[in-house]
Amino acid sequence: MTQEFLATEPVLSAFSFACDGETLSCAEALPGVARTPATTVVLLHGAGGGNKARLAPLQADFAARGCRALALDFSGHGESTGALRELSLRRRSAQAAAVVEGRVPDADRLVFVGFSMSGQTVADLVARFGARVTGVGLCAPAVYAAEAWPLPFGAGDSRFTEIIRTPDRWRESAALDVYRGFGERAVLVVPGTDAVIPPAVTAAVGAALATRARFERIELPDADHALGAWLRDHAEDRRRLVDALLG
């Protein structure tokens, strides 16, 4: 049975966070009534035109269930400073970790929800925060070869682009080992049509999560790769994801 959301409205606020030589635009939703034990959910958008704004309804839904909910624009995205071509997977990981370490109480449990490229970033954060992480939600996730991790994205003709376009290089990703070792709650959200992520990547991530985690797969047959936009507009599907992650 779907659990009822708390009636108290969450408190929403915006803030800026300086790290990695950039000023990151962030948003925080505080619950009216907090869960016990205290839990913070961190929402991580995808690449390209991804940004935190489209995740605001999902952020509010988590807050309505008693969680602190954070979202950020990675540098070069949304309202943050920086150039997208200078961003990298390494910098994404460092920026998200800095916001968590600077904004979240040390005692809070952590749940990470990542879209597309942030499939890799969530794995980086699980490896970093270890036992504090009690849930991961992956929406049409990507994972990447270790060689690509430190490289700037560039403008489409970079070494990063060359590596990620090489067939099967993603199989070398450290993210898959992280997900195989994860033993808490894990949810994989899969659109009916995905022109970005190869089916083999989705299958490999799902198999890795199913190794030890309490794993659930949510199928959205009418959705495409842009799951942030889809969930923004479909409240019942957001609720399914929140229920699956919070139990």
Secondary structure, DSSP 8 states (H G I E B T S, - for coil): ------SS--EEEEEEEEETTEEEEEEEEE-SS--SS-EEEEEE--STT--SGGGHHHHHHHHHTT-EEEEE--TTSTT--S-GGG--HHHHHHHHHHHHHHHS-TT-EEEEEEETTHHHHHHHHHHHHGGGEEEEEEES-----GGGTTS--TTSSSHHHHHHTSTTGGGG-HHHHHHHH--SEEEEEEES--SSS-HHHHHHHHHHHTTTSEEEEEEETT--S-HHHHHHH-HHHHHHHHHHHH-
